[in-house]
Amino acid sequence: MNQDAMRWPTGVAGLCFGADYHPEHWPRHIWIQDMDLMRQAGVNLVTVGSTAWSRLEPAEGEYEFDWLDDTLDLLADNDIRAILAIPTSSPPPWFGLRHPDALTVDDRGNRLGHGSRDTYCVCAPAYRSACLRLTRELATRYRHHPALSIWQVHTTYRTVCHCDHSSRSFQLWLRERHGDLATLNEAWSTAVWGQRYSDWAQITAPRATTDAPNPAQALDFRRFNSDEMLTHFGEQQTVLRQYTPHIPVTTTFEIGDDVPIDHWRWSKEVDIVSMASYPDRVDRGAEEQTAFIADLARSLAGGRPWLLKEQATGLIHTPDGPHTFEPGRLERHAMTQIARGARGVMFEQWRAPTGGATAWRSAMLPHAGPNTRLFREIRRLGDMLPGLAELDGAAVRAKVAIMWDEPSWWALTGPSAPTPHVDYLGVVRQAHRVLWRHDVLTDFTAGETDLSGYRLAIIPHLYLATETIADNLAGWVAQGGTAVITYLSGTTDHTGRIHAGGLSGVFASLIGVRGEEAYPMLPDQSVRLSNGATGRVWSEHLHLDGAETICGYRGGTLDRQPAITRHALGDGHVWYVSTQLDDTDFTDLLDAIGILPSEADPDVETVERETDDDTYRIVINHGDKPTAINATGTDLVSGKPAEGGYQFLL
């Protein structure tokens, strides 16, 4: 048995299907109902205990496990496996009273009180000790329980603290990273504004200050928090492996500016990449975002199994308020995740609670009960999934890669960024979105990833870049690859210090262009390009150094200067885009490169997966009318032959 197989949960037949289950919200007779309804829905895996620390340990060192014993026994009796959570994201009220120094401090020095989840400092000794104690209790008690399938440490790591504990841990981290103060002062450019440090004790977790804070300090603090949280995860993972070496350990990944996690680093430590997907668009953008998260999760997993751990069941939560899923949309989102490699789909909640912060968030079983449209869709999805188990082991093969670099994202949204209008995530999503709309499957890659299997690589805003990354790209391009590189790529080193010699930095010889001067734009400004496109956010005065002009600026200070260039390098080409294009113009660019298919139905999403013997084609119709495709083979959902013009509406 290989390592990947050993680290996938045993006892779950086929694809995983379930949700976060909170029996502690309900009396026991409801649990009995839940078991029956879960069987009806085809649920085979649930997460238990994710926020139940106060129920498990009502007073320090005093435990109440009877309710969890009963729950796990019921699950086992009904052939439902459990992801057993270590609920360290929700310390109980007594913990904050007993250890006030372990509560979160914000960047203005205010200590936040209990009353929500995530009220802790990950660096506080009392918190770390309490987490380990709880982990050992759970591991000791349930290591042989037949329902136990996966351990989940924490939920999503997101809480950043600026207290004295954080400052002391930050100082230790900085010593290890930089070695000595002279190196740190150089990396942080502390000669600017007279910030030079002469003692490690002078460095604190960044707090609000009178003017712009040091951007390198802010960037290192983001890195520190990712590493410190990973250490917290690793401490509990070590305990769990001591007691249950055969049970995989995971935590939930979520993508957002408030999540200070370098997911490439973390993905190497978890046994299963578990991803949360919460679109915030009502239009087709929800489907685009769903595919984006699935492709990113598959890429982070690096060929290993991954799980869609959380998604909304019946609501899209937009910045302007919630929107109810239209009929069938829930199933299509789930099928997008399965098509793109998920070993299962799970939801935010099994049963909607009647009170608390999540009372109006959707669940597999809504407030109105099982005789509802939503639960009928859940049952229909549960009926479909067993037929799709055959997809397990079929590879998803993409020919296009998008480079994903969270430290560059942090730097571009941190203090003293080159412009506040750069939207790193928006630019990455745009590249993925345009390709998704044309049915081009995409992987995400890190800076030093081997690109030999890809035809095209898109490098959006790789702000923090090294010569190693530049050399890796140049070698791949010379072998026939095509790269599209956007502005503000290659500009700075890993500390955020600008490379000397021009805006192109370490990418200058790669792109065949030297950037002399930047011309940032305000939100209401734009510039015309000679090919009819429009540029926003950013523009540059470029000098050709081996590249050719594809189109130039028209009007204004940069009139007739290059805007988009192409550099021949060996057998390949590097395209450089010095301004922000809209979706239509970016589509035209990729079309000119020759990566987009001649025909694509904007309502239809298609993913192909392969084994040594078979090819699977997953087709999802996001439109409101039936669509016909030519297909020969077997429909895995119905089990019936599919021949000729095959009409479908999922």
C-alpha positions as CSV (number, residue, x, y, z in Angstrom):
1,M,0.0,0.0,0.0
2,N,1.4,3.4,-1.0
3,Q,1.7,6.4,1.3
4,D,-1.2,8.2,-0.4
5,A,-3.5,5.2,0.1
6,M,-2.5,4.9,3.8
7,R,-3.4,8.5,4.4
8,W,-6.9,8.3,3.0
9,P,-9.6,7.4,5.4
10,T,-10.5,3.7,5.7
11,G,-14.1,2.5,5.9
12,V,-15.6,5.1,3.6
13,A,-17.0,3.4,0.5
14,G,-16.7,5.5,-2.6
15,L,-16.8,9.2,-2.6
16,C,-17.3,11.0,0.8
17,F,-20.5,12.8,1.4
18,G,-21.6,14.7,4.5
19,A,-21.2,17.9,6.6
20,D,-20.2,19.3,9.9
21,Y,-22.5,17.6,12.5
22,H,-23.2,19.3,15.8
23,P,-25.2,16.9,18.0
24,E,-24.3,19.2,21.0
25,H,-26.9,21.6,19.7
26,W,-29.7,19.2,20.1
27,P,-31.3,16.6,22.5
28,R,-30.7,13.0,21.9
29,H,-34.0,12.1,20.2
30,I,-33.0,14.5,17.4
31,W,-29.8,12.5,16.9
32,I,-31.8,9.4,16.3
33,Q,-33.8,11.3,13.6
34,D,-30.5,12.5,12.2
35,M,-29.2,9.0,11.7
36,D,-32.2,8.0,9.7
37,L,-32.1,11.1,7.6
38,M,-28.4,10.7,6.9
39,R,-28.9,7.2,5.7
40,Q,-31.7,8.5,3.4
41,A,-29.4,11.2,2.0
42,G,-26.5,8.8,1.5
43,V,-24.2,10.5,4.0
44,N,-21.2,8.4,4.9
45,L,-18.8,10.9,6.6
46,V,-19.5,13.8,9.1
47,T,-17.2,16.1,11.1
48,V,-18.0,16.0,14.8
49,G,-16.9,18.3,17.6
50,S,-15.4,21.2,15.6
51,T,-16.5,23.9,18.0
52,A,-17.4,21.7,21.0
53,W,-14.5,22.5,23.4
54,S,-16.7,24.0,26.0
55,R,-19.0,20.9,25.9
56,L,-16.1,18.5,26.1
57,E,-14.2,20.4,28.9
58,P,-16.7,22.5,30.8
59,A,-14.1,23.3,33.5
60,E,-10.3,23.1,33.3
61,G,-9.2,19.4,33.4
62,E,-12.8,18.2,33.8
63,Y,-14.2,16.3,30.8
64,E,-17.6,15.2,29.6
65,F,-17.3,12.6,26.9
66,D,-20.6,10.7,27.3
67,W,-22.4,12.7,24.6
68,L,-19.5,12.2,22.1
69,D,-19.3,8.5,23.0
70,D,-23.0,8.2,22.2
71,T,-22.7,10.1,19.0
72,L,-19.8,8.1,17.6
73,D,-21.5,4.9,18.6
74,L,-24.6,5.9,16.7
75,L,-22.5,6.9,13.7
76,A,-20.7,3.5,13.7
77,D,-24.0,1.6,14.1
78,N,-25.3,3.4,11.0
79,D,-22.1,2.9,8.9
80,I,-21.2,6.6,9.0
81,R,-17.6,7.5,9.6
82,A,-16.4,10.5,11.6
83,I,-13.9,13.2,11.1
84,L,-13.2,13.8,14.7
85,A,-12.2,17.4,15.3
86,I,-9.8,18.8,17.9
87,P,-11.8,22.0,18.6
88,T,-8.9,24.3,19.4
89,S,-10.4,27.2,17.3
90,S,-13.1,27.8,20.0
91,P,-11.7,28.0,23.5
92,P,-14.4,27.8,26.2
93,P,-15.4,30.9,28.3
94,W,-13.5,29.6,31.4
95,F,-10.3,29.6,29.5
96,G,-10.3,33.3,28.9
97,L,-11.1,34.0,32.5
98,R,-8.4,31.7,33.8
99,H,-5.8,32.9,31.2
100,P,-6.6,36.4,30.1
101,D,-3.1,36.8,28.6
102,A,-4.1,34.1,26.0
103,L,-6.9,36.2,24.5
104,T,-6.4,37.9,21.2
105,V,-4.9,41.4,21.1
106,D,-5.5,43.5,18.0
107,D,-3.0,45.8,16.3
108,R,-4.1,48.7,18.5
109,G,-3.3,46.9,21.7
110,N,-6.9,46.1,22.6
111,R,-7.5,42.7,24.2
112,L,-10.6,41.1,22.7
113,G,-13.1,39.3,24.8
114,H,-14.8,36.0,24.6
115,G,-18.1,35.8,22.8
116,S,-17.2,34.3,19.4
117,R,-14.9,31.7,18.0
118,D,-11.2,32.2,17.4
119,T,-10.6,34.0,20.7
120,Y,-7.0,32.9,21.4
121,C,-3.3,33.8,20.8
122,V,-1.6,30.9,19.1
123,C,1.7,31.9,20.8
124,A,0.3,31.9,24.4
125,P,1.8,29.0,26.4
126,A,-1.4,28.4,28.3
127,Y,-3.3,28.0,25.0
128,R,-0.7,25.7,23.5
129,S,-0.7,23.6,26.7
130,A,-4.5,23.4,26.8
131,C,-4.6,22.3,23.2
132,L,-2.1,19.5,23.7
133,R,-4.0,18.3,26.8
134,L,-7.3,18.2,25.0
135,T,-5.7,16.4,22.0
136,R,-4.2,13.7,24.2
137,E,-7.5,13.2,25.9
138,L,-9.4,12.7,22.6
139,A,-6.6,10.6,21.0
140,T,-6.5,8.3,24.1
141,R,-10.2,7.8,24.3
142,Y,-11.1,7.4,20.7
143,R,-8.0,5.9,19.0
144,H,-9.8,2.5,18.6
145,H,-13.3,3.7,17.9
146,P,-14.7,2.2,14.7
147,A,-16.2,5.4,13.6
148,L,-12.9,7.3,13.6
149,S,-11.7,8.0,10.0
150,I,-9.9,11.3,10.0
151,W,-8.6,13.7,12.6
152,Q,-9.2,17.4,12.0
153,V,-7.0,19.9,14.0
154,H,-8.6,23.3,14.5
155,T,-10.9,24.5,11.7
156,T,-9.5,27.4,9.5
157,Y,-6.5,29.1,11.0
158,R,-7.0,32.8,10.8
159,T,-6.5,34.5,14.2
160,V,-3.6,36.9,14.3
161,C,-2.5,38.3,17.7
162,H,-0.3,41.3,18.5
163,C,0.3,40.6,22.2
164,D,3.6,40.2,24.1
165,H,3.5,36.4,23.6
166,S,3.4,37.1,19.9
167,S,6.2,39.6,20.1
168,R,8.5,37.1,21.9
169,S,7.7,34.3,19.5
170,F,8.2,36.7,16.6
171,Q,11.7,37.7,17.9
172,L,12.7,34.0,18.1
173,W,11.4,33.4,14.6
174,L,13.3,36.4,13.3
175,R,16.5,35.2,14.9
176,E,16.2,31.9,13.1
177,R,15.3,33.5,9.8
178,H,17.8,36.3,9.7
179,G,20.5,35.1,12.0
180,D,21.7,38.5,13.4
181,L,20.4,42.0,13.7
182,A,22.7,43.3,10.9
183,T,21.1,41.0,8.4
184,L,17.6,41.9,9.6
185,N,18.3,45.6,9.5
186,E,19.5,45.2,5.9
187,A,16.5,43.1,4.9
188,W,14.0,45.5,6.5
189,S,15.7,48.6,5.2
190,T,15.6,50.1,8.7
191,A,17.9,52.9,7.8
192,V,14.8,54.4,6.2
193,W,13.0,56.6,8.8
194,G,15.6,55.7,11.4
195,Q,14.2,52.3,12.5
196,R,17.5,50.5,13.0
197,Y,17.3,47.9,15.7
198,S,20.2,47.3,18.2
199,D,18.5,44.7,20.4
200,W,16.0,41.9,19.5
201,A,13.8,43.0,22.4
202,Q,13.1,46.2,20.5
203,I,11.1,44.3,17.8
204,T,7.5,43.7,18.5
205,A,4.5,42.3,16.7
206,P,3.5,45.1,14.4
207,R,0.9,47.5,15.9
208,A,-0.8,50.6,14.7
209,T,1.7,53.5,14.4
210,T,1.8,57.1,13.4
211,D,2.6,56.6,9.7
212,A,3.1,53.8,7.3
213,P,4.6,50.8,9.0
214,N,7.7,49.0,7.8
215,P,6.5,46.8,4.9
216,A,9.2,44.2,5.3
217,Q,8.3,43.8,9.0
218,A,4.6,43.4,8.0
219,L,5.5,40.8,5.4
220,D,7.7,38.8,7.8
221,F,4.9,39.0,10.4
222,R,2.6,37.3,7.9
223,R,5.2,34.6,7.3
224,F,5.7,34.2,11.0
225,N,2.0,33.7,11.7
226,S,1.8,31.0,8.9
227,D,4.8,29.2,10.4
228,E,3.7,29.6,14.1
229,M,0.2,28.3,13.2
230,L,1.8,25.4,11.3
231,T,3.9,24.6,14.5
232,H,0.6,24.6,16.5
233,F,-0.9,22.2,14.0
234,G,2.2,20.1,14.0
235,E,2.3,19.7,17.8
236,Q,-1.2,18.2,17.8
237,Q,-0.5,16.2,14.6
238,T,2.5,14.6,16.4
239,V,0.3,13.5,19.4
240,L,-2.3,12.1,17.1
241,R,0.2,10.1,15.1
242,Q,1.6,8.7,18.3
243,Y,-1.8,7.2,19.2
244,T,-3.2,6.6,15.7
245,P,-0.5,6.4,13.1
246,H,-2.9,4.9,10.6
247,I,-5.5,7.8,10.8
248,P,-4.8,10.8,8.5
249,V,-4.7,14.3,10.0
250,T,-6.0,17.4,8.3
251,T,-7.2,21.0,8.8
252,T,-9.5,23.2,6.7
253,F,-7.9,25.4,4.0
254,E,-9.8,28.6,3.1
255,I,-8.6,31.3,0.7
256,G,-8.9,34.9,1.8
257,D,-6.9,38.0,2.7
258,D,-7.8,37.3,6.4
259,V,-6.2,33.8,6.2
260,P,-2.4,34.2,7.0
261,I,-1.4,30.8,5.6
262,D,1.1,30.0,2.9
263,H,-0.9,27.0,1.6
264,W,2.0,25.6,-0.5
265,R,4.0,25.1,2.7
266,W,1.0,23.7,4.6
267,S,0.0,21.3,1.9
268,K,3.2,19.4,2.4
269,E,2.4,18.8,6.1
270,V,-1.3,17.8,6.0
271,D,-2.2,14.2,5.1
272,I,-5.3,15.3,3.2
273,V,-5.8,18.7,1.6
274,S,-9.3,19.8,2.9
275,M,-10.7,22.8,1.2
276,A,-13.6,25.2,1.9
277,S,-15.5,26.8,-1.0
278,Y,-17.7,29.8,-0.4
279,P,-18.5,31.7,-3.6
280,D,-19.6,35.3,-3.1
281,R,-21.0,36.1,-6.6
282,V,-24.7,35.5,-7.6
283,D,-24.1,35.4,-11.4
284,R,-22.0,32.9,-13.3
285,G,-19.1,34.1,-11.1
286,A,-20.2,31.6,-8.5
287,E,-19.5,28.8,-10.8
288,E,-16.2,30.3,-11.9
289,Q,-15.1,30.7,-8.2
290,T,-16.2,27.1,-7.5
291,A,-14.0,25.8,-10.3
292,F,-11.1,28.1,-9.1
293,I,-11.2,26.6,-5.6
294,A,-11.3,23.0,-7.0
295,D,-8.3,23.5,-9.3
296,L,-6.3,25.2,-6.5
297,A,-7.1,22.4,-4.1
298,R,-6.1,19.7,-6.6
299,S,-2.9,21.6,-7.3
300,L,-2.1,22.0,-3.6
301,A,-2.7,18.3,-3.1
302,G,-0.1,17.5,-5.8
303,G,-1.7,14.4,-7.1
304,R,-2.8,13.1,-3.6
305,P,-6.4,12.7,-2.6
306,W,-8.2,15.9,-1.5
307,L,-11.6,16.6,0.0
308,L,-14.0,19.5,-0.4
309,K,-14.5,19.9,3.4
310,E,-16.9,22.8,3.5
311,Q,-19.3,24.5,1.1
312,A,-22.6,26.4,1.5
313,T,-25.6,24.2,0.9
314,G,-28.4,26.6,-0.2
315,L,-27.1,30.2,0.1
316,I,-24.5,32.3,-1.6
317,H,-23.3,35.0,0.9
318,T,-22.4,38.1,-1.1
319,P,-21.0,41.4,0.2
320,D,-24.6,42.8,-0.2
321,G,-26.4,39.9,1.5
322,P,-27.4,36.3,1.0
323,H,-28.8,34.8,-2.2
324,T,-30.7,31.5,-2.3
325,F,-29.4,28.8,-4.7
326,E,-31.6,28.2,-7.7
327,P,-32.8,24.6,-8.2
328,G,-30.0,22.3,-9.3
329,R,-27.2,24.8,-8.6
330,L,-26.1,23.0,-5.4
331,E,-25.7,19.8,-7.4
332,R,-23.8,21.5,-10.2
333,H,-21.3,23.1,-7.7
334,A,-20.7,19.7,-6.1
335,M,-20.2,18.0,-9.5
336,T,-17.7,20.7,-10.4
337,Q,-15.6,19.7,-7.4
338,I,-15.9,16.0,-8.1
339,A,-15.0,16.5,-11.8
340,R,-11.9,18.4,-10.8
341,G,-10.6,15.8,-8.5
342,A,-12.3,15.9,-5.1
343,R,-12.7,12.6,-3.3
344,G,-15.9,13.8,-1.8
345,V,-18.1,16.8,-1.1
346,M,-19.1,18.0,2.4
347,F,-21.2,21.0,3.5
348,E,-21.0,23.6,6.2
349,Q,-23.7,22.1,8.4
350,W,-25.9,19.0,8.5
351,R,-28.8,20.4,10.5
352,A,-29.6,24.2,10.6
353,P,-29.4,25.4,14.2
354,T,-32.3,27.5,15.6
355,G,-30.1,30.0,17.3
356,G,-26.5,31.3,17.4
357,A,-24.3,32.9,14.8
358,T,-25.0,30.3,12.2
359,A,-28.8,30.1,12.5
360,W,-29.4,31.7,9.2
361,R,-26.6,29.9,7.4
362,S,-27.7,27.0,5.1
363,A,-27.5,23.3,5.9
364,M,-28.2,20.0,4.3
365,L,-31.3,19.7,6.5
366,P,-33.0,23.1,6.6
367,H,-35.2,24.5,9.3
368,A,-38.3,23.3,7.4
369,G,-37.1,19.7,7.6
370,P,-36.8,16.9,5.1
371,N,-39.9,17.6,3.0
372,T,-38.2,20.4,1.2
373,R,-36.8,21.2,-2.2
374,L,-33.3,21.5,-0.7
375,F,-33.3,18.2,1.1
376,R,-34.7,16.5,-2.0
377,E,-31.7,17.9,-4.0
378,I,-29.3,16.6,-1.3
379,R,-30.9,13.2,-1.6
380,R,-30.6,13.3,-5.4
381,L,-26.9,14.3,-5.1
382,G,-26.3,11.5,-2.6
383,D,-27.9,9.0,-5.0
384,M,-25.6,10.2,-7.8
385,L,-22.3,10.0,-6.0
386,P,-21.9,6.2,-5.7
387,G,-21.9,5.9,-9.5
388,L,-19.1,8.4,-9.8
389,A,-16.7,6.4,-7.5
390,E,-15.2,5.0,-10.7
391,L,-13.6,8.4,-11.3
392,D,-11.3,7.7,-8.3
393,G,-7.8,7.3,-9.6
394,A,-8.5,9.0,-12.9
395,A,-6.0,11.8,-13.4
396,V,-7.0,15.4,-14.2
397,R,-4.4,16.6,-16.8
398,A,-4.1,20.4,-17.4
399,K,-2.0,22.0,-20.1
400,V,-2.1,25.5,-18.6
401,A,-0.5,26.6,-15.3
402,I,-1.2,29.7,-13.2
403,M,1.5,30.7,-10.7
404,W,0.1,31.1,-7.2
405,D,2.2,32.9,-4.6
406,E,0.6,34.1,-1.4
407,P,3.6,36.0,-0.1
408,S,3.4,38.2,-3.2
409,W,-0.3,38.7,-2.4
410,W,0.6,39.7,1.1
411,A,3.3,42.1,0.0
412,L,1.0,43.8,-2.6
413,T,-1.8,44.3,0.0
414,G,0.6,45.4,2.7
415,P,1.7,48.8,3.8
416,S,3.6,51.0,1.2
417,A,2.6,48.8,-1.7
418,P,3.2,50.3,-5.1
419,T,-0.5,51.1,-5.5
420,P,-3.5,50.3,-3.3
421,H,-5.5,49.4,-6.4
422,V,-3.7,46.2,-7.3
423,D,-6.0,43.2,-6.7
424,Y,-3.8,40.1,-6.6
425,L,-6.6,37.6,-6.1
426,G,-8.7,39.4,-8.7
427,V,-5.9,39.1,-11.3
428,V,-5.3,35.4,-10.6
429,R,-9.0,34.8,-10.7
430,Q,-9.3,36.6,-14.0
431,A,-6.7,34.4,-15.6
432,H,-8.5,31.3,-14.4
433,R,-12.0,32.7,-15.2
434,V,-11.1,33.4,-18.9
435,L,-9.7,29.9,-19.3
436,W,-12.7,28.3,-17.5
437,R,-15.1,30.1,-19.8
438,H,-13.4,28.5,-22.7
439,D,-13.2,25.0,-21.2
440,V,-9.4,25.1,-20.7
441,L,-8.4,23.1,-17.7
442,T,-5.9,24.8,-15.4
443,D,-3.4,23.9,-12.6
444,F,-1.8,26.2,-10.1
445,T,1.9,26.0,-9.6
446,A,4.6,27.4,-7.2
447,G,7.5,29.5,-8.5
448,E,10.0,26.7,-8.8
449,T,7.6,24.0,-10.1
450,D,8.7,21.9,-13.0
451,L,6.6,23.2,-15.9
452,S,7.6,20.6,-18.5
453,G,4.0,19.2,-18.8
454,Y,2.4,22.6,-19.6
455,R,2.0,24.5,-22.9
456,L,1.3,27.9,-21.2
457,A,2.1,29.4,-17.9
458,I,0.5,32.6,-16.6
459,I,2.5,34.5,-14.0
460,P,0.3,37.2,-12.4
461,H,1.9,39.7,-10.1
462,L,4.8,37.5,-8.9
463,Y,6.1,40.5,-7.0
464,L,8.6,38.6,-4.8
465,A,10.9,36.8,-7.2
466,T,14.3,35.3,-7.2
467,E,16.8,34.5,-9.9
468,T,16.1,30.8,-9.4
469,I,12.5,31.3,-10.4
470,A,13.6,33.4,-13.4
471,D,16.0,30.8,-14.5
472,N,13.4,28.0,-14.1
473,L,11.0,29.9,-16.3
474,A,13.7,30.8,-18.9
475,G,14.7,27.1,-19.2
476,W,11.1,26.0,-19.7
477,V,10.4,28.7,-22.3
478,A,13.5,27.9,-24.2
479,Q,12.2,24.3,-24.6
480,G,9.1,25.6,-26.3
481,G,6.9,26.9,-23.5
482,T,4.9,30.1,-23.6
483,A,4.7,32.4,-20.6
484,V,2.4,35.4,-20.0
485,I,3.8,37.7,-17.3
486,T,1.9,40.7,-15.8
487,Y,3.2,43.9,-14.5
488,L,4.7,44.0,-11.0
489,S,6.3,40.6,-11.5
490,G,10.0,40.1,-10.7
491,T,10.1,43.5,-9.2
492,T,11.4,42.8,-5.6
493,D,13.3,40.1,-3.7
494,H,11.8,37.9,-1.0
495,T,12.0,40.8,1.5
496,G,10.1,43.2,-0.7
497,R,13.3,45.2,-1.6
498,I,13.1,46.5,-5.2
499,H,15.7,45.0,-7.5
500,A,18.1,47.6,-8.9
501,G,18.1,48.3,-12.6
502,G,14.4,48.8,-13.4
503,L,10.9,47.6,-12.7
504,S,11.4,44.4,-14.6
505,G,13.9,43.2,-11.9
506,V,15.1,39.6,-12.2
507,F,12.7,39.1,-15.1
508,A,14.3,41.7,-17.4
509,S,16.3,39.2,-19.5
510,L,13.3,36.8,-19.5
511,I,10.8,39.3,-20.9
512,G,13.3,41.2,-23.0
513,V,12.1,44.5,-21.6
514,R,13.4,47.0,-19.1
515,G,10.8,49.0,-17.2
516,E,12.0,52.5,-16.5
517,E,9.1,54.2,-14.8
518,A,5.7,53.3,-13.5
519,Y,2.5,55.3,-14.2
520,P,-0.1,54.1,-11.7
521,M,-3.7,55.1,-12.4
522,L,-6.6,56.1,-10.1
523,P,-9.7,53.9,-10.2
524,D,-11.5,56.3,-12.6
525,Q,-8.5,56.5,-15.0
526,S,-7.7,54.3,-18.0
527,V,-5.5,54.3,-21.1
528,R,-6.1,53.2,-24.6
529,L,-4.0,50.6,-26.4
530,S,-3.3,50.5,-30.2
531,N,-5.2,47.2,-30.6
532,G,-8.4,48.8,-29.2
533,A,-7.9,47.4,-25.7
534,T,-8.2,49.4,-22.5
535,G,-5.6,49.5,-19.7
536,R,-6.3,50.3,-16.0
537,V,-4.6,50.4,-12.6
538,W,-1.0,50.5,-13.9
539,S,1.2,51.4,-16.9
540,E,4.9,51.6,-17.6
541,H,7.5,53.3,-19.7
542,L,9.2,50.3,-21.3
543,H,12.5,49.9,-23.2
544,L,12.7,47.0,-25.6
545,D,15.8,44.8,-25.0
546,G,15.2,41.9,-27.3
547,A,11.4,41.8,-27.2
548,E,9.0,43.1,-29.9
549,T,6.0,45.4,-29.5
550,I,2.6,43.6,-29.9
551,C,0.7,46.8,-29.1
552,G,1.4,50.2,-27.7
553,Y,-0.2,52.9,-25.6
554,R,-2.2,55.6,-27.4
555,G,-2.5,59.1,-26.0
556,G,-1.1,60.6,-22.8
557,T,2.5,60.6,-21.6
558,L,3.2,57.0,-22.9
559,D,1.8,57.6,-26.4
560,R,3.3,55.1,-28.9
561,Q,5.4,53.4,-26.1
562,P,5.2,49.5,-25.8
563,A,2.3,48.2,-23.7
564,I,2.3,44.5,-24.5
565,T,5.4,42.8,-25.8
566,R,6.6,39.4,-26.9
567,H,10.1,38.0,-26.5
568,A,11.4,35.0,-28.4
569,L,13.6,32.8,-26.2
570,G,14.8,29.6,-27.6
571,D,11.8,27.6,-29.0
572,G,9.3,29.6,-26.9
573,H,8.0,33.0,-26.2
574,V,7.4,35.3,-23.2
575,W,4.5,37.8,-23.4
576,Y,4.6,40.8,-21.1
577,V,1.5,42.8,-20.2
578,S,2.3,46.2,-18.5
579,T,-1.2,47.2,-17.7
580,Q,-4.5,45.7,-16.4
581,L,-6.7,44.3,-19.1
582,D,-10.4,43.6,-18.8
583,D,-11.7,40.1,-19.4
584,T,-12.5,40.7,-23.1
585,D,-9.1,42.1,-23.8
586,F,-7.3,39.3,-21.8
587,T,-9.4,36.8,-23.8
588,D,-8.2,38.3,-27.0
589,L,-4.6,38.1,-25.8
590,L,-4.9,34.4,-25.0
591,D,-6.7,33.8,-28.3
592,A,-3.8,35.5,-30.1
593,I,-1.4,33.2,-28.3
594,G,-3.4,30.2,-29.6
595,I,-4.4,28.6,-26.3
596,L,-8.2,29.0,-26.6
597,P,-10.3,26.4,-28.5
598,S,-12.2,27.7,-31.5
599,E,-15.6,26.8,-30.0
600,A,-16.8,26.7,-26.4
601,D,-20.3,26.7,-25.0
602,P,-20.3,29.3,-22.2
603,D,-23.0,27.3,-20.4
604,V,-21.2,24.0,-20.5
605,E,-18.3,23.0,-18.3
606,T,-16.3,20.0,-19.5
607,V,-13.5,18.1,-17.6
608,E,-11.7,15.1,-19.0
609,R,-10.0,12.6,-16.7
610,E,-7.8,9.6,-17.7
611,T,-6.6,6.3,-16.4
612,D,-4.3,3.9,-18.3
613,D,-7.4,2.2,-19.8
614,D,-10.2,4.8,-19.8
615,T,-11.1,8.4,-20.5
616,Y,-13.9,10.0,-18.6
617,R,-15.7,13.1,-19.7
618,I,-17.6,15.1,-17.1
619,V,-20.1,17.6,-18.6
620,I,-22.0,20.0,-16.5
621,N,-24.7,22.3,-18.0
622,H,-24.9,25.5,-16.0
623,G,-27.5,26.9,-18.4
624,D,-31.3,26.8,-18.1
625,K,-32.0,24.8,-21.3
626,P,-31.1,21.2,-22.2
627,T,-27.9,20.8,-24.2
628,A,-26.9,18.0,-26.6
629,I,-23.4,16.5,-26.8
630,N,-22.0,13.7,-28.9
631,A,-21.0,10.9,-26.6
632,T,-20.2,7.2,-26.8
633,G,-19.8,5.1,-23.6
634,T,-21.6,4.7,-20.4
635,D,-23.4,7.4,-18.4
636,L,-21.9,6.9,-14.9
637,V,-24.9,8.7,-13.2
638,S,-27.7,6.6,-14.8
639,G,-25.6,3.5,-15.8
640,K,-27.1,3.6,-19.2
641,P,-25.3,3.7,-22.6
642,A,-24.6,7.1,-24.0
643,E,-24.5,7.2,-27.8
644,G,-24.8,9.8,-30.5
645,G,-26.5,13.1,-29.5
646,Y,-26.9,12.9,-25.8
647,Q,-29.2,15.6,-24.3
648,F,-28.8,16.6,-20.7
649,L,-29.7,19.2,-18.1
650,L,-28.2,18.6,-14.7
